[in-house]
């Protein structure tokens, strides 16, 4: 990981246990790591800011739309960092990488940003599926809008969703899980009485154990599959709680 110029950052500071689970596709099941994420504080350019860290360790894969470490692949950690409103920098990947280094996070990881207050996070769990949401809903709207899209790095995300599951998912199921989480988010926003599908910079991150030898993981994570339904309920509950607090 290459770290470029960054702000001055000062940070103040379970390993998953393996357990076999019998199933027809031999899924690997791990105890999810520090499901709610560690809440940490840093001093950055005169601001007291917070970030959440999930120390996944080895044996985990993540599917994410995050600015740092997005896509699908092995990841050892997840970072959700609060930045000031009106974020001026054009190098969010380098900024997140610098925070990760100062926090002692090694190996490949995922980094998300948000202008929302991460201390006001909401967390919900459903049968060992845990969803943590940081949300600021001041700027919101519908995904299919007449306005033209713009190029360049997006501003810090305002609804970030991090989900951990205890079972391995196939590549297709990981993508399916991100879609399911997004559907549940929109349902929660509508249930909260908000006329929107989200904000322009929302991000989703789904973490699951790597499949064991001879297995590709659970094949489905749609809203009516076993694990997709649990994921949807956890995300819906966490987003709804956050939205109701702000509406």
LOVOTOR-460925 format. One line per field, with one value per residue (C-alpha): residue number from 1; y, z, x. Coordinates in Angstrom, 3 decimals. Layout:
BEGIN
kedo <- NUM,...
Y <- Y,...
Z <- Z,...
X <- X,...
***
This chain:
BEGIN
kedo <- 1,2,3,4,5,6,7,8,9,10,11,12,13,14,15,16,17,18,19,20,21,22,23,24,25,26,27,28,29,30,31,32,33,34,35,36,37,38,39,40,41,42,43,44,45,46,47,48,49,50,51,52,53,54,55,56,57,58,59,60,61,62,63,64,65,66,67,68,69,70,71,72,73,74,75,76,77,78,79,80,81,82,83,84,85,86,87,88,89,90,91,92,93,94,95,96,97,98,99,100,101,102,103,104,105,106,107,108,109,110,111,112,113,114,115,116,117,118,119,120,121,122,123,124,125,126,127,128,129,130,131,132,133,134,135,136,137,138,139,140,141,142,143,144,145,146,147,148,149,150,151,152,153,154,155,156,157,158,159,160,161,162,163,164,165,166,167,168,169,170,171,172,173,174,175,176,177,178,179,180,181,182,183,184,185,186,187,188,189,190,191,192,193,194,195,196,197,198,199,200,201,202,203,204,205,206,207,208,209,210,211,212,213,214,215,216,217,218,219,220,221,222,223,224,225,226,227,228,229,230,231,232,233,234,235,236,237,238,239,240,241,242,243,244,245,246,247
Y <- 0.000,3.372,6.294,9.778,13.222,13.356,15.477,15.124,12.366,11.239,8.103,6.638,2.847,-10.805,-12.672,-14.783,-18.304,-21.010,-23.329,-25.989,-25.852,-28.750,-27.812,-29.218,-26.832,-27.007,-23.311,-21.927,-20.140,-17.803,-15.807,-12.263,-9.849,-6.914,-6.553,-3.007,-1.719,0.027,3.724,5.638,9.303,11.288,14.897,16.103,19.647,21.152,18.921,16.156,13.393,9.782,6.586,3.024,0.040,-3.632,-5.754,-8.759,-10.505,-13.327,-15.454,-12.758,-11.445,-8.157,-6.850,-3.075,0.141,1.846,4.424,2.458,-1.309,-1.502,-4.496,-8.137,-9.726,-10.723,-7.900,-7.757,-4.656,-2.107,1.594,4.089,7.538,10.767,13.859,17.499,18.762,20.422,17.929,19.747,16.962,15.223,12.154,10.235,6.902,8.257,9.975,6.766,4.771,7.201,6.863,3.071,3.133,5.355,2.944,-0.005,-1.699,-3.998,-5.836,-5.124,-3.352,-1.284,2.424,4.453,8.146,10.026,13.554,12.087,11.837,8.260,8.445,8.449,5.109,2.609,-1.145,-4.016,-7.781,-10.718,-14.298,-13.340,-10.914,-7.426,-4.134,-0.865,2.375,5.901,8.349,12.007,12.648,16.378,15.969,13.249,12.398,9.710,7.648,8.132,11.923,14.227,15.897,14.907,12.893,14.369,13.038,12.892,11.579,11.834,13.788,11.853,9.352,10.155,6.733,4.069,0.485,-2.165,-5.720,-8.780,-12.323,-15.549,-17.666,-17.689,-16.302,-16.956,-14.020,-13.780,-13.928,-11.162,-8.909,-10.032,-9.117,-5.549,-5.264,-6.669,-4.220,-1.357,-2.507,-2.709,0.778,2.263,0.426,1.833,5.390,5.154,3.587,6.584,8.883,10.223,10.902,9.538,6.446,7.661,10.277,10.760,9.163,6.162,3.158,-0.491,-2.964,-6.678,-8.889,-12.695,-15.551,-16.983,-20.265,-23.448,-25.927,-27.442,-24.882,-21.646,-20.485,-19.846,-19.318,-16.811,-13.628,-12.214,-10.939,-14.285,-16.464,-17.555,-15.221,-12.488,-12.188,-11.854,-9.272,-7.299,-7.191,-6.085,-3.324,-2.177,-1.906,0.006,2.451,2.978,3.782,6.324,7.880,8.231,9.995,12.577,13.014
Z <- 0.000,-1.044,1.189,-0.322,1.307,4.201,7.079,10.416,12.224,15.834,16.804,20.268,20.529,18.490,16.592,14.871,16.168,13.675,14.155,11.788,10.607,8.805,5.662,2.246,0.712,3.548,4.413,6.627,9.699,11.870,14.907,13.564,14.754,17.055,15.308,16.323,15.386,17.696,18.110,18.029,18.133,16.213,16.040,12.458,11.245,14.401,14.431,16.884,14.631,15.088,13.114,13.423,12.917,12.374,12.812,10.750,10.659,8.206,6.532,5.527,2.207,1.612,-1.165,-1.068,-2.976,-0.671,-2.013,-0.628,-1.193,-2.975,-5.059,-3.923,-2.266,0.938,3.467,6.985,8.261,7.638,8.452,8.452,9.021,9.794,7.998,8.254,6.160,2.934,2.652,0.546,-0.353,-3.719,-2.481,-0.276,-0.851,0.402,3.322,4.420,3.963,6.223,8.950,8.646,9.005,12.079,13.544,13.006,10.413,8.239,5.021,2.552,3.921,3.142,3.845,3.821,4.558,5.932,6.934,9.411,13.132,13.585,17.342,16.468,14.676,14.882,15.053,14.637,14.701,13.363,13.920,13.955,11.045,12.257,10.443,11.526,9.931,10.025,8.383,7.682,5.722,5.182,1.451,0.006,-3.079,-5.589,-7.446,-10.848,-11.014,-14.055,-12.960,-14.939,-13.106,-12.407,-12.812,-10.218,-6.643,-4.812,-1.570,1.737,2.010,4.160,4.595,5.120,5.837,7.159,7.480,8.900,8.358,10.015,6.835,3.606,0.476,-3.169,-5.351,-6.747,-3.279,-2.055,-4.866,-4.116,-0.446,-1.376,-3.486,-0.657,1.824,-0.554,-0.977,2.803,3.186,0.774,2.502,5.857,4.535,3.157,6.405,8.217,6.063,3.990,0.301,-1.017,-1.936,-0.179,-0.572,-3.590,-1.880,0.081,0.426,1.365,2.742,3.318,5.115,5.225,5.902,2.998,1.709,2.930,0.707,-1.871,-1.264,-2.983,-0.087,0.231,-3.310,-2.550,-0.513,-1.939,0.452,0.619,1.052,4.596,5.131,2.813,4.801,8.029,6.453,5.151,8.557,10.294,7.756,7.772,11.562,11.718,8.931,10.280,13.740,12.315,9.996,12.711,14.931,12.192,10.846
X <- 0.000,1.448,0.652,0.834,0.739,-1.658,-2.802,-1.106,-2.960,-2.665,-4.628,-5.407,-6.160,-10.505,-9.438,-12.078,-12.351,-13.111,-16.041,-17.228,-20.788,-22.371,-24.260,-24.834,-22.290,-19.750,-19.765,-17.041,-18.323,-16.299,-17.176,-17.598,-14.901,-15.663,-18.976,-19.740,-16.310,-13.851,-14.582,-11.287,-10.300,-7.701,-6.571,-6.342,-5.643,-7.104,-10.200,-11.108,-12.459,-13.515,-13.252,-14.505,-12.205,-13.026,-9.887,-10.907,-7.552,-6.802,-9.447,-11.927,-13.212,-14.974,-17.189,-17.386,-17.956,-15.428,-12.998,-10.022,-9.865,-13.213,-14.263,-14.050,-11.051,-9.245,-9.230,-7.756,-9.533,-12.280,-11.986,-14.865,-13.365,-15.149,-13.829,-14.926,-17.814,-16.706,-13.843,-11.208,-8.763,-8.535,-6.622,-9.095,-7.329,-4.008,-5.732,-7.461,-4.256,-2.406,-5.054,-4.807,-1.015,-1.206,-3.763,-1.419,-3.635,-1.538,-2.262,-5.049,-8.080,-11.134,-11.462,-14.675,-15.174,-18.129,-18.991,-21.497,-20.767,-19.553,-20.138,-23.861,-23.592,-26.443,-25.943,-28.388,-27.886,-29.857,-28.627,-24.920,-25.305,-24.384,-24.958,-23.393,-24.571,-23.207,-25.579,-26.069,-29.241,-29.101,-28.358,-30.536,-32.536,-33.456,-30.889,-32.549,-32.549,-32.451,-29.211,-26.101,-23.463,-20.031,-16.508,-13.760,-13.677,-17.002,-17.298,-17.283,-20.111,-23.091,-24.737,-22.089,-23.187,-20.783,-22.110,-20.358,-21.640,-20.487,-20.661,-18.685,-20.345,-19.559,-18.528,-22.044,-23.573,-21.256,-22.469,-26.029,-25.494,-24.504,-27.665,-29.791,-28.272,-29.054,-32.666,-33.060,-31.580,-34.111,-36.972,-35.851,-35.632,-39.166,-40.414,-38.917,-41.037,-38.132,-38.754,-35.452,-33.443,-30.322,-27.604,-25.293,-22.277,-23.587,-21.266,-21.812,-19.268,-20.020,-17.475,-17.661,-15.221,-13.278,-14.747,-13.107,-11.321,-13.647,-16.404,-17.323,-19.500,-23.213,-24.547,-27.318,-27.736,-30.949,-33.623,-35.463,-32.376,-31.507,-28.545,-29.774,-32.997,-31.035,-28.752,-31.748,-33.426,-30.211,-29.529,-33.153,-33.169,-29.875,-30.752,-34.279,-32.941,-30.524,-33.130,-35.765,-33.274,-32.670,-36.208
***
